[in-house]
Amino acid sequence: MDTGVLIIDAAQARFVDLNHAAGHFWQLLVYPRSLRSLIAAARESFDIDAETCRLEIEQWLDDMMEQGLVIRAPAEAGAASRA
């Protein structure tokens, strides 16, 4: 898959196919980071204004959390939080 990311969720016995942008966001979460840091990193790769980027990433994070694929870490750990 050269255009996205395929997540294998062994706990739920399923595959989650992410498009290019979502795959990029996923890879940015290799280490916990704040929402602000995630937006800044995404904007370095995509030609997108800050507000649109924030909305897209917040929506994506909400979806990933609903699916149990991303968790919100404590703010002091630099997590993808809305702080």
Helices and strands as residue ranges (DSSP letters): E 5-9, E 14-18, H 20-28, H 35-45, H 50-66, G 75-77
